[in-house]
């Protein structure tokens, strides 16, 4: 096959790499749908585990199906002591995303049988990964503080249990609901970088633990999921409302990115940022304002003024950190939390990829030389 007719697009911008019915984004109008249902409606009425079911099995579950799924997840929340002991050897100063990537891959040591045409194998892999990822994140967090991991609490549902494992306190119902909504918002987003990574890995027919581990590594970067952690450091660095404009102007002059802004697809404010901002405001009403919120509002205004014409508006990572901060979550856990949610999307794409699989093997535009002589080492300068 010749590449003569193919246009090279950096970052594969605008190039379809699959046919998918999992989610839909309209970047001009700020629309996001999971399986055809608007994100606003899901965020108001659904729950994270119901959305996982919808994304993976392409239907809203009946009451019985949902209960069974929730119970299955609950049953698989604990991690093997081998995994815990392995995690104890991780340096506590390491980033939790690195700990998570290693632990997710390590799950494959225990459940590696690849029966990719067996729906029961697929269901078990989905359940195990979604059940154990929060436990592994919380366990690493406890162990780096010198504590034993806190066991999952069977009385608490998915989101509340994660917050419990971080603090050993049952969270306020509003905190648990806000966290659950945030998980819903981050669950899936068409072919973003980490999902593409998952799809490429899936296309080799490797096991789902390897698929998720490769996607975790991709999500960690500051241009993708890692931006939520960077947003908070940026707000800290700015420090006060009067520093916002000079900060933005300096960054633009130095051609540096402002974290939490811009998106390959959205040319308007990300609909998830709108919902997250509302959630942040609800939390502030309940528990008091956060000084960084006023800085964030001013930042949004100034960036719109300076970069709005280029279609640069807040993305999902802009307000999520403020929500998590208010829930008392340390900032280096923000991206691992994104992982808890996005594992749903990765696994939905894994399943979809398997149904029509062909290994990903794109091509390139070669820019090197040909027919070069081999120079013996002693003659090289
Ligand atoms: C996520 O893809 C997904 O769906 C991702 C995600 C998901 O749910 O999976 O939505 C989650 O990853 C959100 C994005 C988090 N990242 C950040 O907040 C980091 C800051 N944003 C950017 O680096 C950037 O906007 C990206 C990475 C999000 C998008 O990169 P693109 O599409 O490659 O855009 P680009 O870097 O080529 O920028 C295009 C133009 C440039 O200006 P010009 O050279 O054309 O004049 O827009 C400017 C950029 O300089 N620009 C910004 C900017 N983002 C783009 N300028 C200042 N600050 C920014 N944040």
Boltz pocket constraint, residues with backbone or C-beta under 6 A from the ligand:
constraints:
  - pocket:
      binder: B
      contacts: [[A, 11], [A, 186], [A, 188], [A, 189], [A, 191], [A, 192], [A, 193], [A, 222], [A, 223], [A, 224], [A, 225], [A, 227], [A, 255], [A, 256], [A, 257], [A, 258], [A, 259], [A, 260], [A, 261], [A, 262], [A, 263], [A, 264], [A, 265], [A, 307], [A, 310], [A, 312], [A, 315], [A, 316], [A, 317]]
      max_distance: 6.0
